[in-house]
Amino acid sequence: MKSVVVLLCLVALAAAAPRSVQSKYGFPSGRVVGGVDALPGEFPSIVSIQRVILVVSAHVCGGSVLSNFWVLTAAHCITESPPTANFQIWAGSHDLSATEATRQVVSVASSTVHPDYLGGVNPTDIAVMRLASPLTFTARVQPIVLPASGSIPTGASTLAGWGSTGGTIPTTSNILQKVTKPLITYAECEAAAGAGSPLGPTNICTGPLTGGVSACSGDSGGPLFSIQGGQQVQIGIVSWGWIPCGTVGFPSVYVGVSHYLDWIQANTQ
């Protein structure tokens, strides 16, 4: 996550500038823009990654349950946190401001970032977290279903997260949000992103390019789902986008999970 100072500078710059300058990307520490409240337990694989400094914890990213001991997220959620920070996973949550009987809080023992990740926004913005103790699977806590290797998703997708609702000053949501978004082709995404963007062929992108619907800060690391055979299949990891979130003409960009299945398998035993 970017620092608060950088976030405010980027937001202020983007709000006042024309499109050529407005193309500032990255989701600094991040409600889904244009979304609605999810139902309790609707996305049992999603987790809130909480950064803990001293005795204070705060939501910084989303993630998803791979197994009892492992969580999938974005690399920048780890690398852009202060070195003194520790992490907790809140699984089974819906309202982060409430005391929930369904919530399981587990400390993170270690993290592994993809070796090709170069920092900032990058196509290999993927990491796994090893938990200090195992999650207990319940109706509200379940592992994600992964896509077929190398598959290219099409059609509609569903984004879930506790990130910002957007605007000049991001406003976060305590209630898990969801929104249905169209997937766009890589060619469409590349044309919208323009020259010099950090887009890569292992990324996948969502519209709509008409604006008003987007992932935003705090959604980073969280899952993008495709419904396949009645199952929620995680096809993407929220990685980056443009500020202000939901700007007309710009997509949201995700790590394409199908391209990293071997790496995930090798690093989660």
Salt bridges, closest charged atoms under 4 A:
GLU42 OE2 - LYS178 NZ 2.91
GLU80 OE2 - LYS2 NZ 3.42
GLU100 OE1 - ARG103 NH2 2.79
ASP125 OD2 - HIS76 ND1 2.68
